[in-house]
């Protein structure tokens, strides 16, 4: 399932004098010069709206529409790699793209919809995304910061003393682990050099009141529940993995 995000304008129009000068520059320079000017002069400012996307899924970021638009430009600044530019000149009905992955494109036709769609989101897609429009009143842009979420990898096993152990490893936004009945142990979170975080919880309770211990792993990226039994432990138990 993909996600769609929207944001309002995060910059006020420039002064009328600067606006007329900018529009005159658009009319009298080549397409390449226009793109470079927009990228250099009107970089992303203001507060970014936070966007969360699941690894391997699609996500959509919208650009607020307005009347009398001359040009629409998406500028994508990933944490690593080159600046990507997607632009559409409305008066010429012409599109241009520079250094953009094939997975990044207009959601549909840019003459109808200015939203940006990213297919099969990757970790490298994290970064800042800016949609800028130009009209006779000035340049406006809305800003996003994309964070990619990764579902945790879970492991269920017994330690050397036959006690149930639950582990959940993910890239960021560490998972939460809990037990039913409640365990006396505190989950431990370990950060690794590769950017992953492993949360480990070992079941420890004086009594289970005749109930099988259940480990629950919770994370924002999970949307299903499953149970796995571990019969080799001292106490039979199951683990459920679920979303928010």
N, C-alpha and C positions, 0 to 999 in steps of 0.2 A: 504494500500500500504506500502511496506517495503522500507527501504533505505539501500544503500550500501556505505561504506566509505573505503577509501584507504589512505595509508600513506607510506612514504619512510622510509629508515633506519634512526634510531635516535641514533645509537651508532657505533663507529668504531671498527674494530676487535681488539682483544687483541693481545699481542705479540706472536710470533711463539713459544717461550718457554712455555708460559702459555697455549697456544692452545694444544700443544702436551701433556702436563700434564693433561689437561682437558679431551682430547679424551682417554687417557690411563685410566683415572678414570672411564669414561663411559664404557670402555670395560671390566673392572675388578671388577666392583661393581654391586650390585643388582639393579633392576629397581627402587625400592623404594628409595634407597640412591641417585640414579641419579636425581630423581625428587626433592628431598629435597635439594640437592646441587645446582641445577639450581635455585630454588626458593630463596635460601638464598644468593648465591654469585652474581647472575646476575640480581638483581632487576632492575626495570624500572628507566632509567636515560634519560636525555635529555628532550627536549620540547615535550609535548603531543599534538597530533592533536585533535582538538575539534570535537566531534560527537554529533549531536542533534537527538534524537529519540522521536517519538510521543508515548504517553502513550497508551498501548493496541495494538500497531502496532509491526511489526518486523523490525529489523535492522541487517545489515551485516558489519563486519569489516574484511578487507582483510590483508593478510600477504604476502609481496613481496616474490616471488619465486627466487630460485638460484639453481645452480648445486651442486652436490655432498653433499647434505644435509644428515646429520646423524639423527637429531632429530628436531621435531617442538613442541613447548610448548606454550600454551596460559595460562597466569597467570592473574586472575581476582581479583582485590582488591576493593570490594564494600565499600561504606561508612559505612555500618553496616554488620556484619556477617563475616564468615571465608573466608580465601583465597581459591579460586577455581582454580584448575589446570586441563587442558586438554592437554594431551601429545600424541605424535605419534613417535615411534621408526621405522624409515624407514628400517633399516637393518634387523630388526626382524618382520616388518609388524605387530606391536603390538600397541594398544592404551591403555591409562589409564586415568581415571578421578577421581578427589578427591574433595569432597564438592561442586559439581556443580549441579545446578538446571537442571531438565529435559528440561527446555526451552532453555538451552544453549548447543549448540552442533556444530560439524562441519557442514558447509553448505551442503556438500555432503560427498563423501568418502575422508578421509584424505590423501590417497595415490595419489589422483588426485587434491584435492583442500584444501588449508590450511585455508580458510576463516572461521571465526566464525559467527554463526547466533544466534540471540536471538529472540525467539517468544514471542508475547504478553508482550512487554516490561512493566516493573513495576518501580515504584519510587525507590525501593530497588536495582535496577540494576545500579543506578548511581555509578560511581567510575572510577578507572583506569584499563585499559586493555592493556596487553603487549603480543605481539607475538614474540617469540624468536626462532631462528634457529641456529643449530650448524653444522659447516662443518670444513674441515681441515684448513681453514684460521682463524677460531675463532668463537666467539658467536656474533650474531647480533640480535637486536630487534627493532621493531617499536611499538610506544606507542600511546594510545588514552585516552582521558578523555570523558566519556559518560555523557551527561546531558539529562534528560527526560523532555519533554515539555508536558504541559497539556492544552487542549483547555478550554477557559473560559466558565463559566456559566453566562448566561445573564438574566437580569430581566428588564421588562418594566412596569412602573406604573406611577400614578399621585400622586403628593404630596398633602398636606392638602390645598394648594391654587389652585389645579387643574392644576399645571404645569407639563409637561412631564419630566420624569426622566429615564435615562438609567444607568444600573449598569452592570459591567463585573467583575467576580471573577475568579482568576486562581491561581495556586500554585506559579509560578514565571514568569518572563518576562511579566510584567503587560500589559494588553491590552490598546489600544488607542481608545478614543471615540471622535467623531466629529459630528457636526450638519450641516444640510443644510435646510434653510438658516443658516448662521453662528450665533452661540450663543455668548452672551456677558459673559457667565459664564466660569470659568476655572475648568476643571475636577479635582476632588480630589482623591488622592490615599491613602488608609489606609492599613497598614500592620498589620496582626494578628499573635497571638502567635502560631497558627498551621501552619504557613508558607505561608498562602494564602495572596494575595493582591487584594483588591477590589477598582476598579475605578468607581467613581460616577460622572455623569454629569447631571445637571439640565438645561433644555432649558430656555433661557432668551433672548428675542430679542424684540426690540421696534416695529418691523414690520416684517411680513412674506411675504409681497408683494403678498398676496393671495395664497401662496403656503403652503402645509402641511409640517410642520417640519419633517425632516428625521434624525434619529440617526444612525450613522455608527460605528460599533465596529470592529476594526482591530487587528489581532493577527497572529503570524507566523504559528500557528497550524491550522488555518481555511482555508478551500478550497471550501466553498459554501456560497451562499447568500440566506437569507430568510427575509421576511417582516412580521411584526406583527403590527396590528392597535390597538390603544387605544382610544376608542370612549368616555370614561368617562371624559377625560381631557377637559380643556377649548378649546384647539385647537386639532383637529384630527391630528395624526402623525403616522408615520411608522418607524420601526427600521430595518436596514439591518445589517447582520453579514457577514463579508467577510475576506478572507485571504489576504496575501501579493500580 
